[in-house]
Amino acid sequence: MEKKNYRRDELRKKLSDGGYRMTPQRRTILQIFTEDESRRHLSADDVLEILREKDSHIGIATVYRNLELLCKLGFLTDMEFGDGCTRYELNTINPEVHHHHHLICLSCKKITEFKGDLLEDLEKAIGRQSGFKVVNHELKVFGYCKECLEKNLDKN
């Protein structure tokens, strides 16, 4: 299945349906996630740093409030990668679309996305054996990235 992001009119409608407005602060924060595909796995501090680069005067409390609201409304998803830091990324419209998986380097903390749903057979087996309908899953794989492995080899 293809990943599809929200369009601006869909964002406005979803906010409105939830009793919220598209404030300039929300618009700016959402633009951070929608304008640049490489902006994934951003912490609140990352968002604040990008805002400051744009000469925005949005404070950290506003960033946190809006990130929480945007997660609650389903625009963003939040995740942790074992380091105690919550990170955010743009959600898809279709909740049936499986998220990509994450490879987390224990040395440099780099997070790499791995596409490919290798757990489909497992999900089907779970359904057959337990009657449980899996609608999504999250996989985090911890280890060492190629660059860190190569650096380590250079040291030896």
C-alpha positions as CSV (number, residue, x, y, z in Angstrom):
1,M,0.0,0.0,0.0
2,E,1.1,3.5,-0.8
3,K,1.8,6.1,1.9
4,K,-0.3,9.1,1.4
5,N,0.0,12.4,3.4
6,Y,-2.7,14.8,4.3
7,R,-3.5,17.7,2.0
8,R,-3.8,21.2,3.6
9,D,-7.7,21.3,3.2
10,E,-7.9,17.9,4.9
11,L,-5.7,19.2,7.7
12,R,-7.9,22.2,8.2
13,K,-11.1,20.1,8.2
14,K,-9.7,17.6,10.7
15,L,-8.7,20.4,13.0
16,S,-12.0,22.1,12.6
17,D,-13.9,18.8,13.3
18,G,-11.9,18.4,16.5
19,G,-12.9,22.0,17.6
20,Y,-9.5,23.5,16.8
21,R,-8.3,26.2,14.4
22,M,-5.3,26.2,12.1
23,T,-3.3,28.8,14.0
24,P,-0.1,30.3,12.5
25,Q,1.9,28.3,15.0
26,R,0.3,25.0,14.0
27,R,0.7,25.8,10.3
28,T,4.4,26.5,10.8
29,I,5.0,23.3,12.8
30,L,3.1,21.2,10.3
31,Q,5.1,22.8,7.4
32,I,8.3,21.6,9.0
33,F,7.1,18.0,8.6
34,T,5.4,18.4,5.2
35,E,7.8,20.5,3.3
36,D,10.9,18.3,3.6
37,E,10.7,14.5,3.3
38,S,14.1,14.2,5.1
39,R,12.6,15.7,8.2
40,R,11.6,12.6,10.1
41,H,12.1,11.5,13.6
42,L,12.2,15.1,14.9
43,S,12.2,15.8,18.7
44,A,10.6,18.9,20.1
45,D,14.0,20.4,20.4
46,D,14.7,19.6,16.7
47,V,11.5,21.4,15.8
48,L,12.4,24.4,18.0
49,E,15.8,24.6,16.3
50,I,14.3,24.6,12.8
51,L,11.8,27.3,14.0
52,R,14.7,29.4,15.2
53,E,16.5,29.0,11.9
54,K,13.3,30.4,10.3
55,D,13.4,33.4,12.7
56,S,10.2,32.2,14.4
57,H,9.4,33.3,17.9
58,I,7.4,30.2,18.8
59,G,8.5,28.9,22.3
60,I,9.1,25.4,23.4
61,A,5.9,25.1,25.4
62,T,3.9,26.0,22.3
63,V,5.9,23.4,20.3
64,Y,5.1,20.7,22.9
65,R,1.4,21.6,23.1
66,N,1.1,21.5,19.3
67,L,3.0,18.3,18.8
68,E,0.8,16.6,21.4
69,L,-2.4,17.9,19.8
70,L,-1.2,17.0,16.3
71,C,-0.5,13.4,17.6
72,K,-3.9,13.3,19.3
73,L,-5.6,14.3,16.0
74,G,-3.5,11.8,14.0
75,F,-1.4,14.2,11.9
76,L,1.8,13.1,13.6
77,T,2.9,9.9,15.3
78,D,5.2,9.9,18.2
79,M,7.8,7.2,19.0
80,E,10.7,6.5,21.3
81,F,13.9,4.7,20.3
82,G,15.2,3.6,23.6
83,D,17.0,6.9,24.5
84,G,14.1,8.5,26.4
85,C,13.6,11.1,23.7
86,T,10.2,11.3,22.0
87,R,10.4,11.9,18.3
88,Y,7.7,12.8,15.8
89,E,7.0,12.1,12.1
90,L,4.1,12.8,9.7
91,N,1.4,10.2,9.8
92,T,-0.4,8.7,6.8
93,I,-4.1,9.0,6.1
94,N,-4.6,5.3,6.0
95,P,-4.1,3.6,9.4
96,E,-4.0,0.2,7.7
97,V,-0.7,1.2,6.0
98,H,2.1,-0.4,8.0
99,H,4.7,2.0,9.1
100,H,8.2,1.5,8.0
101,H,10.6,-0.1,10.5
102,H,13.5,1.6,12.2
103,L,17.1,0.6,12.5
104,I,18.7,2.3,15.5
105,C,22.5,2.5,15.9
106,L,23.5,2.0,19.5
107,S,26.8,3.9,18.9
108,C,25.9,7.1,16.9
109,K,22.1,7.0,17.6
110,K,21.3,7.4,13.9
111,I,17.8,6.2,13.0
112,T,17.4,4.6,9.5
113,E,14.1,3.6,8.0
114,F,13.8,0.1,6.6
115,K,10.9,-0.4,4.2
116,G,9.4,-3.7,3.5
117,D,6.8,-5.5,5.5
118,L,8.6,-8.7,6.6
119,L,6.0,-9.4,9.4
120,E,2.9,-10.1,7.2
121,D,3.2,-13.8,7.5
122,L,3.6,-13.5,11.3
123,E,0.5,-11.3,11.5
124,K,-1.5,-13.9,9.6
125,A,-0.2,-16.6,11.8
126,I,-1.2,-14.6,14.9
127,G,-4.7,-14.1,13.5
128,R,-5.1,-17.8,12.7
129,Q,-3.9,-19.0,16.1
130,S,-5.5,-16.4,18.3
131,G,-8.3,-14.8,16.4
132,F,-6.6,-11.5,17.0
133,K,-6.8,-9.0,14.0
134,V,-3.5,-7.1,13.7
135,V,-4.0,-3.7,12.1
136,N,-0.5,-2.4,12.5
137,H,2.8,-3.0,14.2
138,E,6.0,-1.3,15.0
139,L,9.5,-2.8,14.7
140,K,12.7,-1.3,16.1
141,V,15.9,-3.1,15.5
142,F,18.9,-2.1,17.6
143,G,22.5,-2.6,16.5
144,Y,25.4,-0.8,14.8
145,C,25.3,1.1,11.5
146,K,27.7,0.5,8.6
147,E,29.6,3.7,9.4
148,C,30.1,2.9,13.1
149,L,31.2,-0.7,12.2
150,E,33.7,0.7,9.7
151,K,35.1,3.2,12.3
152,N,35.5,0.4,14.8
153,L,37.3,-1.8,12.2
154,D,39.7,1.2,11.6
155,K,40.5,1.3,15.3
156,N,41.6,-2.3,15.4
